[in-house]
Structure formats: C-alpha cells, structure tokens
C-alpha cells in the first residue's frame, strides 16, 4: 500500500518568538515577558524586505532616483495592511460580529487574519498616493513591484504553515504528499480519524508563486512589457493559481453564488489583468519615455563634463549663454536646480 509523504506542521511553540522573555533573562527586566514576535509576521516582513530590494533595483534600472521607492512604499505598506484587514473581516463576519464577540477584535491584527486581495487594493491606493507625490508614473511602479509581490507572497505562505492554517482537502492513499494537522484544529473536518493528511496548499502557493516570478521576468523581457502590463501578467498568473488552491481549501469562508469569496476575487484579478493588457496596448503602443510623469523628471547631477556637446531631454538640461549647464531635478515632488560650469 502506498503511503503519502508526510509534511509535519511546526510545533506550536514556533508560532511566536518569546523576545520579551529572552531580553528579560539577559537582565533587561523592564521589558515585559509577554512581548512576542509572531512567526507569521516575520515571514511577511522578510517578504516585504525582499520585494522592496527587488523593486528598488528594477526602478533605478528604469532611470528612477535611487531610494525613491521608499517614498512610495511608506504609503503603500500601511494602507496595504489596512486593506488586508478590512477585506478579511468583511469576508469572515461571523468571526468578528455577533453575540459574545468583542467588536474591538476587528483591530487585533496580531491575532491573525489578513487577506492578500485586500492588501493589493489598499497597497495600490497607497502606491498611487506615493507616485503622485514623487512624480513616478503609477504604471511604472506597478510593473517594477509585480515580481516582488509574488516573491513576498511566497514567503508569507510559510507563515500559514507555522499557524497550521489554510490547508486543503484530505488526501487519498495514492496521493504523494500530505500535511499533518492536529484533530483539535478549528478547521479539522469532524468525523475524520486522527492522523488524516491534508493538501498542503501553502506549499502549492509557494511553488506556484516562485515559478511565477520567473514567468513574469521572462515575459517582460520577451515582450518588453510596460504601462502596467507586467502587473497584468502578475494578476493573471496569481489569479489562476489562487482559483485552484482556494477551491480545495476547507477553512471557513463566506460563499457567494456557490463559490468562496476569494475565488471570485481571483477571477476578478484575472479579468482585470486581461483588461489592463488590452486597454494599455491600445492607449500606449510605444515604450514609456521615462519613469517620471512629464515635468517631474529627475536628472542626475553631471560632474566633470569634458564634452562640448550638451544633452537635452524635454528641456531639463540646456546650455546657457554664459557657458554653463543648468540642470533641474525633481525629487519626491520638490524641484531643485544646480549649475555645473563647463571646464
């Protein structure tokens, strides 16, 4: 008889790092021993850092000012977290509203409960605000962040593994892989015997998202995707995978017309990605002239100019009658001007 390969869930002790107790043992007695860092939060933070580094490199390679990404994500990340929480609460109302439930629990993010689709909506609003303030084209930033988003989501799914959550249907005896879940888990189907293995949906998404990063980068290079079309590939790829993985999950969720709400959200993501490709291909058949909107361009300050020729791009650098070069740069929405005298 074939026995599926078993993937153990981490011990519950690994769900949180007792930072307060460790610091207390080191003599910092003023630190509360109740100070813990959730493993789920660490996975998400690692994903954010990796995605941020990747986005920074992609933006600067396009010609954006180094570090300007920070001026954008300072808006995108907080609003992304707010959006993720709101979406989760709205799609799991029975967990937060009703008799005997503390209504303030909707704010207890540290207890778990965020949704990636809400994070995308809130993060997009925050990114739009950040782009408006810095002069970066929104679609340029969206394309730059797209592969990093998938990578961040791959890291985040390990947090679900630590939390023993978001597993799928029970596996049959001829299935090659199964996740161990304790029978006391709130999502454990009643009537199943102890030791039943389940679909490791967290692992499916880790693999799917990791492959998606490669697919996005290859598609971007092959088809010179710009004007939001790289983001569109992300939406289509992630939506396709999430539609399948969400359909085999058995944790509690709201349903609409026979489908889980997140399945509908995944289908909308696919449709939105297709629409972006179609509309942007019609509106912008050429390449992006700059990562900045017109009039907000950033031009690096030139030093040691040895050539008698001057470079001009929409009037940002021009030779004056006094033999000087005048360079105007816009950084984070504030314009500055410096003169570089030709030798």
C-alpha positions in Angstrom: 0.0 0.0 0.0 1.3 3.4 -0.9 1.8 5.9 1.9 1.9 9.6 1.2 5.0 11.6 2.2 4.0 13.4 5.4 4.8 17.1 6.0 4.7 17.8 9.7 3.3 21.1 10.9 5.7 23.1 13.2 5.3 22.7 16.9 3.0 25.4 18.3 6.0 26.8 20.3 7.4 28.1 17.0 4.4 30.3 16.3 5.9 33.0 18.3 9.4 34.0 19.4 9.5 35.0 23.1 11.6 38.1 22.6 10.5 39.6 25.9 11.5 36.6 27.9 14.8 36.4 26.2 15.5 40.1 26.9 14.3 39.6 30.5 16.7 36.8 31.0 19.5 39.0 29.7 18.9 41.4 32.6 16.5 43.8 30.8 13.9 43.4 33.4 11.9 46.5 32.3 10.9 44.6 29.2 7.6 42.7 29.5 7.9 38.9 29.3 4.7 39.0 27.2 6.5 40.6 24.3 6.4 38.1 21.5 7.1 38.2 17.8 4.8 36.1 15.6 6.5 33.8 13.1 3.8 34.8 10.6 4.8 38.4 11.0 8.4 37.5 10.5 7.6 35.7 7.2 5.6 38.7 6.0 8.4 41.1 6.9 11.0 39.0 5.1 8.8 39.1 2.1 8.4 42.8 2.3 12.1 43.4 2.5 12.9 41.1 -0.4 10.2 42.6 -2.5 11.4 46.1 -1.6 15.0 45.3 -2.6 13.9 43.8 -5.9 11.6 46.8 -6.7 14.3 49.3 -5.8 16.7 47.7 -8.3 14.1 47.5 -11.0 13.0 51.1 -10.6 16.6 52.5 -10.6 17.4 50.4 -13.7 14.5 52.2 -15.4 16.0 55.6 -14.5 14.3 56.5 -11.3 16.2 58.2 -8.5 17.8 55.7 -6.1 15.8 55.4 -2.9 12.7 57.0 -4.2 10.9 53.6 -3.8 10.9 54.3 0.0 8.8 57.5 -0.6 6.2 55.3 -2.2 6.1 52.2 0.0 5.8 54.4 3.1 2.2 54.9 1.8 1.7 51.5 0.2 2.6 49.2 3.1 0.4 50.8 5.8 -2.6 51.1 3.5 -1.9 47.6 2.3 -2.2 46.3 5.8 -5.4 48.2 6.5 -6.9 46.9 3.2 -5.8 43.4 4.0 -7.5 43.5 7.4 -10.7 45.1 6.1 -11.1 42.5 3.4 -10.6 39.7 5.8 -13.1 41.0 8.3 -15.7 41.6 5.6 -15.2 38.0 4.2 -15.3 36.4 7.7 -18.0 38.5 9.5 -19.0 35.7 11.8 -15.6 35.8 13.5 -15.9 39.4 14.4 -19.6 40.3 14.8 -22.2 38.6 16.9 -23.3 37.8 20.4 -20.4 37.5 22.9 -17.8 38.7 20.4 -15.7 41.7 21.3 -16.3 44.2 18.5 -12.8 45.6 19.0 -11.3 42.3 17.9 -11.5 43.7 14.3 -8.4 45.7 15.2 -6.4 42.8 16.7 -4.3 42.2 13.6 -1.7 40.4 15.7 -4.1 37.6 16.3 -4.1 36.8 12.6 -6.5 37.5 9.8 -5.3 39.4 6.7 -6.2 38.9 3.0 -3.9 39.4 0.1 -6.6 40.7 -2.2 -7.4 43.5 0.4 -3.6 44.1 0.6 -3.5 44.6 -3.2 -6.4 47.1 -3.1 -5.1 49.1 -0.2 -1.5 48.9 -1.4 -2.5 50.1 -4.8 -4.2 53.1 -3.3 -1.1 53.9 -1.2 1.2 53.4 -4.2 -0.9 55.8 -6.2 -0.6 58.4 -3.5 3.2 57.9 -3.2 3.6 58.1 -7.0 1.6 61.3 -7.1 3.9 62.8 -4.5 7.1 61.7 -6.1 6.3 62.1 -9.8 6.8 58.4 -10.6 4.4 57.0 -13.1 2.0 54.7 -11.3 2.2 52.0 -14.0 6.0 52.1 -13.9 6.0 51.4 -10.2 3.3 48.8 -10.6 5.4 47.0 -13.2 8.5 47.3 -11.0 6.8 45.8 -8.0 4.9 43.0 -9.7 7.5 40.1 -9.5 8.4 41.2 -6.0 4.8 40.8 -4.9 4.8 37.2 -5.9 8.0 36.6 -4.1 6.7 38.3 -0.9 3.6 36.2 -1.1 5.7 33.0 -1.3 7.5 33.9 1.9 4.2 34.9 3.5 2.7 31.4 2.9 5.3 29.9 5.2 3.6 32.0 8.0 0.4 30.0 7.3 2.4 26.8 7.7 3.6 28.0 11.2 0.0 28.8 12.1 -1.4 25.4 11.0 -4.0 27.1 8.7 -5.2 27.3 5.1 -4.8 23.5 4.4 -6.8 21.7 1.8 -8.9 18.6 1.4 -7.9 15.3 2.9 -5.5 13.3 0.6 -6.2 9.8 -0.6 -3.8 6.9 0.0 -2.4 7.2 -3.6 -1.6 10.9 -3.2 2.2 11.6 -3.0 2.2 14.4 -0.4 0.1 15.3 2.7 0.2 17.9 5.5 -0.1 16.8 9.2 -2.8 18.7 11.1 -3.9 18.0 14.6 -7.5 17.0 15.1 -8.0 19.8 17.6 -7.6 22.4 14.9 -10.7 24.5 14.4 -10.8 23.7 10.7 -10.3 20.0 11.1 -13.4 18.3 9.5 -15.5 16.4 12.0 -15.6 12.6 11.7 -12.1 12.2 10.2 -9.8 9.9 12.1 -6.7 11.2 13.8 -3.7 11.3 11.6 -5.5 12.2 8.4 -3.3 14.1 6.0 -4.4 17.2 4.0 -3.5 19.0 0.8 -0.5 21.3 1.7 -2.0 24.4 -0.1 0.6 26.7 1.5 3.3 24.7 -0.3 1.4 24.8 -3.6 1.3 28.6 -3.5 5.0 28.8 -2.5 5.9 26.8 -5.6 3.4 28.5 -7.9 4.4 32.0 -6.9 8.1 31.2 -7.2 7.6 29.9 -10.7 5.5 32.9 -11.4 8.4 35.3 -10.6 10.5 33.6 -13.4 7.5 33.6 -15.8 6.9 37.4 -15.2 10.6 38.3 -15.7 10.8 36.2 -18.9 7.6 37.5 -20.3 8.7 41.1 -19.5 12.0 40.6 -21.4 10.4 38.8 -24.3 7.6 41.2 -25.0 9.1 44.4 -23.5 6.1 44.8 -21.1 5.4 48.3 -19.8 2.5 50.6 -19.0 1.2 48.2 -16.4 1.3 45.0 -18.5 3.9 43.4 -16.2 1.4 43.9 -13.4 -1.3 42.4 -15.6 0.7 39.2 -16.0 1.1 39.0 -12.2 -2.7 39.4 -11.8 -3.4 36.7 -14.3 -0.8 34.3 -13.0 -1.7 34.7 -9.3 -5.4 34.6 -10.1 -5.2 31.4 -12.0 -3.3 29.7 -9.2 -5.4 31.1 -6.4 -8.6 30.0 -8.1 -7.4 26.4 -7.9 -5.9 26.5 -4.5 -8.8 28.3 -2.9 -11.2 25.7 -4.3 -9.6 22.9 -2.4 -9.2 24.7 0.9 -11.6 23.7 3.8 -11.2 26.5 6.3 -14.3 28.6 7.0 -15.1 31.3 4.4 -18.1 33.2 3.0 -19.7 31.9 -0.2 -21.3 33.8 -3.0 -23.3 32.0 -5.7 -21.7 28.7 -4.7 -18.1 29.9 -4.7 -15.8 31.1 -2.0 -15.4 34.9 -1.9 -11.7 34.6 -2.6 -12.4 32.5 -5.7 -14.4 35.4 -7.0 -11.6 37.8 -6.1 -9.1 35.6 -8.0 -11.4 35.5 -11.1 -11.7 39.3 -10.9 -7.9 39.6 -10.8 -7.7 37.5 -13.9 -10.3 39.6 -15.7 -8.6 42.8 -14.6 -5.2 41.6 -15.8 -6.6 40.8 -19.3 -8.4 44.2 -19.3 -5.1 46.1 -18.5 -3.2 44.4 -21.3 -6.0 45.2 -23.8 -6.6 48.8 -22.8 -2.9 49.7 -22.3 -1.9 48.1 -25.6 -4.4 50.4 -27.3 -3.6 53.5 -25.3 0.2 53.2 -25.2 1.6 51.2 -28.2 5.1 52.6 -27.7 7.6 52.4 -24.8 7.5 54.6 -21.7 9.5 57.8 -22.3 10.5 58.0 -18.6 9.6 56.5 -15.2 8.5 60.0 -14.3 5.5 61.9 -15.5 6.1 64.9 -17.8 7.5 67.9 -15.9 8.6 65.8 -12.8 11.7 64.2 -14.3 14.8 63.6 -12.2 18.2 64.2 -13.9 21.4 63.1 -12.2 23.8 66.0 -11.5 26.6 65.7 -14.1 30.2 66.2 -12.8 33.4 66.6 -14.8 31.8 67.2 -18.2 34.5 67.1 -20.8 32.4 67.2 -23.9 31.5 70.4 -25.7 28.1 68.9 -26.5 25.2 69.2 -24.2 22.3 66.7 -23.7 18.8 67.9 -23.8 15.7 65.9 -22.7 12.4 67.9 -22.7 14.3 71.0 -21.6 15.7 69.5 -18.4 19.3 70.2 -19.4 20.1 73.2 -21.5 23.2 75.3 -22.3 23.1 78.9 -21.2 24.6 81.8 -22.9 27.2 82.1 -20.1 28.6 78.7 -21.0 27.0 76.9 -18.1 24.8 73.8 -17.9 21.6 74.2 -15.9 20.2 71.0 -14.5 16.8 70.8 -12.9 15.8 67.8 -10.9 12.6 66.8 -9.2 12.8 64.6 -6.2 9.8 63.5 -4.2 7.8 66.3 -5.7 10.3 69.1 -4.8 12.2 70.7 -7.6 15.8 71.8 -7.2 18.2 73.4 -9.6 22.0 73.3 -9.7 24.5 74.7 -12.1 27.5 72.9 -13.4 30.2 75.1 -15.0 31.9 73.6 -18.1 35.7 73.5 -17.7 
